[in-house]
């Protein structure tokens, strides 16, 4: 291969995989579900097939708006997403929801209850809801969520929503894979605002105070506090100041206002090239995350590492070896 020549990653698809690709492109929900199941599989042969399917579908991706929804438990994320989804469908759009459920640390299983919580939305042909267990992935975001997002785009969905478990690093992780990150808050959380991490405030492209109907006065107070908090920080984009809006998903109030802000966000960032640059940066960041993950797996499966890791682990625990010395010893095994 000549220098500067791009490596050829694509291979000819089998007839079964070509049928799967055609089904996804045709908007067949069953084909989309099968494709997502394929990319979520941990089998090596399935992973190879999944990458070929993704490469074949890649030219048809990128046309949707990607929105991340996160917030504290009880903020009404599922109720809000259902209300928004039904409203969007009424506007003629197709919606895909990738909801990441918390996995059990004991059994590895997950509740996968979002289809139950979004009963009305799950009955609509224009909506596709896919709950996926986080399975211990960084930040509570399923490892294959990014690829599932691309498959949904290739299948013709106009809006992709990623709902996270809303704990730990999930906010930062999901913000790194969507166009717009929205943080849901409660109207009675004003006293706790000072406890919110600065990093979470900085990555929010919009703050939504849900359940505003419960206490209008408290909602006004917390909205003012959020506006002040955001005003004191340098915005992530010179072309966008994150708004703080209030709504009641339960009573379907304020949904149109939310979507108006989404459209304003796109109108502000697309003409400057910032929107496209953000996606390019995310794609490169994704590549390096996969490299890091692959190297970690290669390290753990190296024969000499597997043979010596237990003894070195005990030595570090007992204080006979420093963590640095043990790490360098194990890393040196990769050179041979």
C-alpha positions as CSV (number, residue, x, y, z in Angstrom):
1,X,0.0,0.0,0.0
2,X,1.4,3.4,-1.0
3,X,1.9,6.1,1.7
4,X,-1.2,8.2,2.0
5,X,-3.4,5.5,0.6
6,X,-6.4,4.8,2.9
7,X,-6.6,1.2,4.1
8,X,-9.4,-0.9,2.7
9,X,-11.7,-1.9,5.6
10,X,-14.7,-3.1,3.7
11,X,-15.2,-6.7,2.7
12,X,-17.8,-8.3,0.5
13,X,-21.0,-9.0,2.6
14,X,-22.5,-12.4,2.9
15,X,-26.0,-12.8,1.4
16,X,-27.5,-12.8,4.9
17,X,-25.6,-9.7,5.9
18,X,-26.6,-7.9,2.7
19,X,-30.2,-8.8,3.4
20,X,-29.8,-7.3,6.8
21,X,-28.2,-4.1,5.4
22,X,-31.1,-3.8,2.8
23,X,-33.6,-4.3,5.6
24,X,-32.1,-1.6,7.8
25,X,-32.0,0.8,4.8
26,X,-35.6,0.0,4.1
27,X,-36.6,1.0,7.6
28,X,-37.6,-2.5,8.7
29,X,-37.8,-2.5,12.5
30,X,-37.0,-6.2,12.8
31,X,-33.9,-5.8,10.6
32,X,-32.8,-2.9,12.8
33,X,-33.3,-4.8,16.0
34,X,-31.3,-7.8,14.5
35,X,-28.5,-5.5,13.5
36,X,-28.3,-4.0,17.0
37,X,-28.3,-7.4,18.5
38,X,-25.4,-8.3,16.2
39,X,-23.2,-5.3,17.2
40,X,-24.0,-6.0,20.9
41,X,-22.7,-9.6,20.6
42,X,-19.3,-10.3,22.2
43,X,-18.6,-13.2,19.8
44,X,-15.5,-12.5,17.7
45,X,-17.2,-13.7,14.4
46,X,-20.2,-11.5,15.2
47,X,-18.0,-8.5,15.8
48,X,-16.3,-9.0,12.4
49,X,-19.7,-9.2,10.7
50,X,-21.0,-6.2,12.7
51,X,-18.2,-4.0,11.5
52,X,-18.8,-5.0,7.8
53,X,-22.5,-4.2,8.2
54,X,-21.7,-0.8,9.8
55,X,-19.2,0.1,7.0
56,X,-21.9,-0.7,4.4
57,X,-24.4,1.5,6.2
58,X,-22.0,4.4,7.1
59,X,-22.8,6.5,3.9
60,X,-26.4,6.5,5.0
61,X,-25.7,7.8,8.6
62,X,-25.3,11.3,10.0
63,X,-28.6,12.9,8.9
64,X,-30.4,12.8,12.3
65,X,-30.2,15.1,15.3
66,X,-28.6,13.3,18.2
67,X,-29.9,14.4,21.7
68,X,-28.7,13.2,25.0
69,X,-31.1,13.2,28.0
70,X,-29.8,12.8,31.5
71,X,-30.7,13.8,35.0
72,X,-31.2,12.6,38.6
73,X,-33.5,9.6,39.2
74,X,-37.0,10.8,39.5
75,X,-36.6,13.8,37.2
76,X,-39.1,12.2,34.8
77,X,-36.7,11.4,31.9
78,X,-38.9,8.6,30.5
79,X,-42.1,10.7,30.8
80,X,-40.4,13.6,29.1
81,X,-39.1,11.5,26.3
82,X,-42.4,9.9,25.7
83,X,-44.2,13.3,25.6
84,X,-41.5,14.7,23.3
85,X,-41.6,11.6,21.1
86,X,-45.4,11.6,20.6
87,X,-45.2,15.4,19.8
88,X,-42.4,14.8,17.3
89,X,-44.3,12.0,15.5
90,X,-47.3,14.4,15.2
91,X,-44.9,16.8,13.5
92,X,-44.1,14.1,10.9
93,X,-40.7,12.9,12.4
94,X,-39.4,9.4,13.2
95,X,-37.8,8.9,16.6
96,X,-35.4,6.3,18.0
97,X,-34.7,6.0,21.7
98,X,-31.7,4.2,23.0
99,X,-32.3,3.9,26.7
100,X,-29.4,2.6,28.8
101,X,-30.6,0.6,31.9
102,X,-28.4,0.1,34.9
103,X,-27.1,-3.5,35.1
104,X,-27.0,-5.5,38.3
105,X,-23.5,-5.6,39.8
106,X,-24.3,-9.2,41.0
107,X,-26.1,-10.9,38.1
108,X,-25.2,-8.5,35.2
109,X,-28.9,-8.4,34.4
110,X,-30.9,-5.2,34.0
111,X,-34.4,-4.0,34.5
112,X,-35.0,-2.9,30.9
113,X,-38.2,-1.2,31.9
114,X,-38.3,1.7,29.5
115,X,-40.7,0.1,27.1
116,X,-43.1,-0.2,30.1
117,X,-42.6,3.4,31.1
118,X,-43.0,4.6,27.5
119,X,-46.1,2.5,26.8
120,X,-47.8,5.1,24.4
121,X,-44.6,5.7,22.5
122,X,-43.7,2.1,22.1
123,X,-47.0,1.4,20.3
124,X,-46.2,3.9,17.6
125,X,-44.8,2.6,14.3
126,X,-42.8,5.8,13.9
127,X,-40.9,5.2,17.1
128,X,-38.2,2.6,17.9
129,X,-37.2,2.0,21.5
130,X,-34.2,-0.1,22.4
131,X,-33.3,-0.6,26.0
132,X,-29.8,-1.9,26.5
133,X,-28.1,-3.0,29.7
134,X,-25.1,-0.8,30.6
135,X,-23.2,-4.0,31.7
136,X,-20.7,-2.0,33.7
137,X,-19.6,0.2,30.8
138,X,-17.9,3.5,31.5
139,X,-20.4,6.1,32.7
140,X,-23.4,3.8,32.5
141,X,-23.6,4.1,28.7
142,X,-23.8,0.8,26.9
143,X,-20.6,0.1,25.0
144,X,-22.3,-0.2,21.7
145,X,-24.6,2.7,22.0
146,X,-22.7,4.8,19.4
147,X,-23.0,2.0,16.8
148,X,-26.6,1.5,17.6
149,X,-27.1,5.2,17.0
150,X,-25.6,4.9,13.5
151,X,-27.8,2.0,12.7
152,X,-30.9,4.0,13.6
153,X,-29.7,6.9,11.5
154,X,-29.2,4.5,8.5
155,X,-32.8,3.2,9.1
156,X,-34.2,6.7,8.5
157,X,-34.9,8.0,12.0
158,X,-34.8,11.8,12.2
159,X,-34.2,12.1,15.9
160,X,-32.0,9.9,18.1
161,X,-32.4,10.2,21.8
162,X,-30.0,8.6,24.2
163,X,-31.3,8.3,27.8
164,X,-28.7,7.5,30.4
165,X,-29.0,6.2,33.9
166,X,-28.0,9.6,35.2
167,X,-25.3,8.6,37.6
168,X,-21.5,8.8,37.8
169,X,-19.8,9.7,34.6
170,X,-22.8,9.1,32.4
171,X,-23.4,12.8,31.7
172,X,-19.9,13.3,30.4
173,X,-19.9,10.1,28.4
174,X,-23.2,10.7,26.6
175,X,-22.3,14.4,26.0
176,X,-19.3,13.0,24.0
177,X,-21.6,11.2,21.5
178,X,-24.5,13.6,20.9
179,X,-25.1,16.9,19.2
180,X,-27.0,18.4,22.1
181,X,-26.9,17.4,25.7
182,X,-29.9,18.2,27.9
183,X,-29.9,18.0,31.7
184,X,-33.2,17.4,33.4
185,X,-33.7,18.8,36.9
186,X,-36.5,19.0,39.5
187,X,-38.1,22.3,40.7
188,X,-37.4,21.4,44.4
189,X,-33.7,20.8,43.8
190,X,-32.7,24.5,44.3
191,X,-31.2,24.0,47.7
192,X,-28.9,21.3,46.2
193,X,-27.7,23.4,43.3
194,X,-24.4,24.2,44.9
195,X,-23.7,20.5,45.2
196,X,-23.9,20.0,41.4
197,X,-20.5,19.3,39.9
198,X,-19.1,22.2,37.8
199,X,-18.2,19.7,35.0
200,X,-21.8,18.7,34.6
201,X,-23.0,22.3,34.3
202,X,-20.3,23.0,31.8
203,X,-21.4,20.3,29.4
204,X,-25.1,21.1,29.4
205,X,-26.4,22.6,26.1
206,X,-29.8,23.1,27.7
207,X,-31.1,22.7,31.2
208,X,-34.7,21.5,31.5
209,X,-36.7,21.9,34.8
210,X,-39.4,19.3,34.6
211,X,-42.5,18.9,36.8
212,X,-42.8,22.7,36.8
213,X,-46.6,22.3,37.6
214,X,-45.8,20.9,41.1
215,X,-44.6,24.2,42.5
216,X,-44.4,27.3,40.2
217,X,-42.6,29.4,42.8
218,X,-39.9,26.8,43.5
219,X,-39.5,26.4,39.7
220,X,-38.9,30.1,39.3
221,X,-36.3,30.1,42.0
222,X,-34.4,27.1,40.7
223,X,-34.6,28.5,37.1
224,X,-33.0,31.7,38.3
225,X,-30.3,29.8,40.2
226,X,-29.4,27.7,37.1
227,X,-29.3,30.8,34.9
228,X,-26.8,32.4,37.4
229,X,-24.7,29.3,37.5
230,X,-24.5,29.1,33.7
231,X,-23.8,32.8,33.4
232,X,-20.7,32.5,35.6
233,X,-19.2,29.9,33.4
234,X,-17.6,30.4,30.0
235,X,-20.0,28.7,27.4
236,X,-18.6,25.8,25.5
237,X,-19.6,27.5,22.3
238,X,-19.2,31.3,21.5
239,X,-22.4,30.9,19.4
240,X,-24.7,29.4,22.0
241,X,-25.7,30.3,25.5
242,X,-27.4,27.3,27.2
243,X,-31.0,28.2,28.0
244,X,-32.9,27.1,31.1
245,X,-36.5,26.2,30.3
246,X,-39.4,24.9,32.4
247,X,-42.0,22.3,31.4
248,X,-44.4,19.7,32.6
249,X,-44.0,16.5,30.6
250,X,-46.9,14.9,32.4
251,X,-49.3,17.6,31.3
252,X,-47.6,18.0,27.8
253,X,-46.7,21.7,28.6
254,X,-43.6,23.3,27.2
255,X,-42.7,20.5,24.7
256,X,-42.9,22.8,21.7
257,X,-40.7,25.3,23.5
258,X,-38.1,22.6,24.1
259,X,-38.0,21.7,20.4
260,X,-37.8,25.3,19.4
261,X,-34.5,25.5,21.4
262,X,-33.2,22.4,19.7
263,X,-33.8,24.1,16.3
264,X,-32.2,27.3,17.5
265,X,-29.2,25.4,18.6
266,X,-28.7,23.8,15.2
267,X,-29.3,27.1,13.4
268,X,-26.6,28.7,15.6
269,X,-23.9,26.1,15.2
270,X,-24.4,24.7,11.7
271,X,-23.5,27.8,9.6
272,X,-20.2,28.3,11.5
273,X,-19.1,24.7,10.9
274,X,-19.0,24.1,14.6
275,X,-21.7,21.4,14.4
276,X,-19.7,19.3,11.9
277,X,-16.5,19.9,13.8
278,X,-18.0,18.6,17.0
279,X,-19.0,15.4,15.2
280,X,-15.6,15.0,13.7
281,X,-14.0,15.4,17.1
282,X,-16.4,12.9,18.6
283,X,-15.6,10.3,15.9
284,X,-11.8,10.6,16.6
285,X,-12.4,10.4,20.3
286,X,-14.5,7.3,19.8
287,X,-11.7,5.7,17.8
288,X,-9.1,6.3,20.5
289,X,-11.5,4.9,23.2
290,X,-11.8,1.7,21.1
291,X,-8.0,1.6,20.8
292,X,-7.6,2.0,24.6
293,X,-10.3,-0.7,25.2
294,X,-8.6,-3.1,22.6
295,X,-5.2,-2.6,24.2
296,X,-6.6,-3.3,27.6
297,X,-8.2,-6.5,26.4
298,X,-4.9,-7.5,24.6
299,X,-3.0,-6.9,27.8
300,X,-5.3,-9.0,30.0
301,X,-5.2,-11.9,27.6
302,X,-1.4,-11.9,27.1
303,X,-0.1,-15.3,28.4
304,X,2.7,-13.9,30.5
305,X,0.4,-11.3,32.0
306,X,-2.1,-13.9,32.9
307,X,0.6,-16.1,34.4
308,X,2.2,-13.4,36.6
309,X,-0.7,-11.1,37.4
310,X,-2.0,-13.0,40.5
311,X,1.5,-13.1,42.2
312,X,2.2,-9.4,41.4
313,X,-1.3,-8.4,42.6
314,X,-0.7,-10.1,45.9
315,X,2.8,-8.5,46.2
316,X,1.3,-5.0,45.7
317,X,-1.5,-5.7,48.2
318,X,1.1,-6.9,50.8
319,X,3.3,-3.9,50.3
320,X,6.3,-5.9,48.9
321,X,6.1,-4.3,45.4
322,X,5.2,-0.7,44.5
323,X,2.2,-0.4,42.1
324,X,4.5,1.4,39.6
325,X,7.1,-1.5,39.6
326,X,4.3,-4.1,39.1
327,X,2.7,-2.1,36.3
328,X,6.0,-1.7,34.4
329,X,6.8,-5.3,34.8
330,X,3.5,-6.4,33.4
331,X,3.7,-3.9,30.5
332,X,7.2,-5.1,29.6
333,X,5.7,-8.5,28.8
334,X,3.9,-7.0,25.8
335,X,7.3,-6.3,24.2
336,X,8.0,-9.9,23.9
